[in-house]
Amino acid sequence: MKKNLLKFGTLLIVSLMIACSGGEGPKAVAEKFLKESGAQNFDAAKKYCTEETKKLLDMMAGFAKMGDKKDKKEPKFTMGEEKIDGDKATVTYKEDGKDGDQTVKLVKKDGNWLVDISKDDMSKKDGGAPKGGMDNTPPADNAMPAEPDTAKKK
């Protein structure tokens, strides 16, 4: 009887440790988020993201309502590498039909991994180059052309 009680107690403790270990990893959360948002199930996608990202999903939902959904195919993703650095993580993925890898940023809050997309992230394109500047080069100090020297030398 004591052996069965000990086995049950050990099983209970292991189960609790697994349940409290923070849920799913970054890769699984990123994949679920991408599938739900790709299918335009924005309310379902909100379960996997931060508050700021939820606001962006609300905005995307508004744009999706304006568009024509009947010819829209759900994108397919191939999940790539997961990198965890403390309470931050990145997961790479490739969307079928598109060139290059893309990245999803995640943060760990209250023991759960959440997708964390900011407005700044949304404004970047072409491998992270800010919108409006492909080479990310700051403007020159002398942006205005110099006035021509019209004074005659004697």
C-alpha positions as CSV (number, residue, x, y, z in Angstrom):
1,M,0.0,0.0,0.0
2,K,2.8,2.4,0.9
3,K,4.5,1.7,-2.5
4,N,1.3,2.6,-4.4
5,L,0.9,5.8,-2.4
6,L,4.6,6.7,-3.0
7,K,4.2,6.0,-6.8
8,F,1.0,8.1,-6.9
9,G,2.6,11.0,-5.0
10,T,5.6,10.9,-7.3
11,L,3.4,10.9,-10.4
12,L,1.4,13.8,-8.9
13,I,4.5,15.9,-8.3
14,V,5.9,15.2,-11.8
15,S,2.5,16.1,-13.3
16,L,2.4,19.4,-11.4
17,M,5.9,20.3,-12.4
18,I,5.1,19.7,-16.0
19,A,1.8,21.7,-15.8
20,C,3.6,24.6,-14.1
21,S,6.6,24.6,-16.4
22,G,5.3,27.5,-18.5
23,G,3.2,25.7,-21.1
24,E,4.4,25.5,-24.7
25,G,7.7,26.5,-26.0
26,P,8.3,29.5,-28.3
27,K,8.2,27.5,-31.5
28,A,4.8,25.9,-30.8
29,V,3.3,29.2,-29.8
30,A,4.7,31.0,-32.9
31,E,3.4,28.2,-35.1
32,K,-0.1,28.4,-33.6
33,F,-0.1,32.2,-33.9
34,L,1.0,32.2,-37.5
35,K,-1.7,29.6,-38.4
36,E,-4.5,31.5,-36.7
37,S,-3.5,34.9,-38.0
38,G,-2.8,33.5,-41.5
39,A,-6.4,32.1,-41.5
40,Q,-7.6,35.5,-40.3
41,N,-8.8,34.0,-37.0
42,F,-7.6,37.0,-35.2
43,D,-9.5,36.4,-32.0
44,A,-8.0,32.9,-31.7
45,A,-4.5,34.4,-32.5
46,K,-4.8,36.8,-29.6
47,K,-4.4,33.9,-27.2
48,Y,-0.8,33.7,-28.2
49,C,0.4,37.3,-28.1
50,T,1.1,40.4,-25.9
51,E,-1.3,43.2,-25.4
52,E,0.5,45.4,-27.9
53,T,0.3,42.7,-30.5
54,K,-3.4,42.2,-29.8
55,K,-4.0,45.9,-30.7
56,L,-2.2,45.3,-34.0
57,L,-4.4,42.2,-34.6
58,D,-7.5,44.3,-34.1
59,M,-6.2,46.7,-36.7
60,M,-5.4,43.8,-39.1
61,A,-8.9,42.4,-38.5
62,G,-10.4,45.8,-39.6
63,F,-8.3,45.7,-42.8
64,A,-9.3,42.1,-43.5
65,K,-13.0,43.0,-43.3
66,M,-12.5,45.6,-46.0
67,G,-10.7,43.1,-48.3
68,D,-12.1,40.3,-50.5
69,K,-11.7,37.0,-48.5
70,K,-13.1,34.5,-51.1
71,D,-9.9,34.2,-53.1
72,K,-7.6,34.3,-50.1
73,K,-5.6,31.1,-49.5
74,E,-4.3,30.3,-46.0
75,P,-0.6,30.6,-46.0
76,K,1.5,27.5,-45.2
77,F,4.6,27.8,-43.0
78,T,7.7,25.7,-42.4
79,M,8.9,26.4,-38.9
80,G,12.7,26.9,-38.5
81,E,15.1,27.5,-35.7
82,E,14.1,28.6,-32.1
83,K,16.5,30.7,-30.1
84,I,15.9,31.5,-26.5
85,D,17.7,34.1,-24.5
86,G,16.3,34.4,-21.0
87,D,12.7,35.7,-21.3
88,K,13.1,36.6,-25.0
89,A,13.0,34.2,-28.0
90,T,13.0,34.3,-31.8
91,V,11.6,31.7,-34.1
92,T,12.4,31.6,-37.8
93,Y,9.9,30.4,-40.4
94,K,9.5,30.2,-44.1
95,E,6.2,31.0,-45.8
96,D,5.5,28.8,-48.8
97,G,5.8,30.8,-52.0
98,K,8.0,33.6,-50.5
99,D,11.7,33.9,-50.6
100,G,13.8,34.1,-47.4
101,D,13.2,33.3,-43.8
102,Q,11.1,35.5,-41.5
103,T,11.3,35.9,-37.8
104,V,8.8,36.0,-35.0
105,K,9.8,37.6,-31.6
106,L,8.4,36.2,-28.4
107,V,8.6,37.2,-24.7
108,K,7.9,35.1,-21.6
109,K,5.3,36.7,-19.4
110,D,3.8,34.9,-16.3
111,G,5.5,31.7,-17.4
112,N,4.0,31.7,-20.9
113,W,5.6,32.5,-24.2
114,L,3.8,35.2,-26.2
115,V,4.3,36.6,-29.7
116,D,5.6,40.2,-29.3
117,I,5.1,42.4,-32.4
118,S,5.5,46.1,-32.1
119,K,4.4,48.9,-34.4
120,D,8.1,49.4,-35.2
121,D,8.4,45.8,-36.3
122,M,5.4,46.3,-38.5
123,S,6.9,49.3,-40.2
124,K,10.1,47.4,-41.1
125,K,10.4,45.5,-44.4
126,D,13.1,44.1,-46.6
127,G,15.0,42.2,-44.0
128,G,14.4,44.8,-41.3
129,A,15.3,48.0,-43.2
130,P,13.1,50.8,-42.0
131,K,10.3,51.8,-44.4
132,G,11.5,54.5,-46.9
133,G,15.2,53.7,-46.6
134,M,16.5,50.5,-48.3
135,D,20.1,51.0,-47.2
136,N,19.5,52.3,-43.7
137,T,22.0,55.1,-44.3
138,P,21.6,58.3,-42.2
139,P,21.3,61.5,-44.2
140,A,24.5,63.5,-44.8
141,D,25.3,66.4,-42.6
142,N,25.3,68.7,-45.6
143,A,21.9,67.7,-47.0
144,M,21.3,71.1,-48.5
145,P,23.5,71.9,-51.5
146,A,26.0,74.7,-51.0
147,E,25.3,78.0,-52.6
148,P,27.6,78.7,-55.5
149,D,30.3,81.2,-55.0
150,T,29.2,84.1,-57.2
151,A,31.6,86.7,-55.8
152,K,34.2,87.7,-58.3
153,K,37.8,87.6,-57.2
154,K,40.0,90.5,-58.0
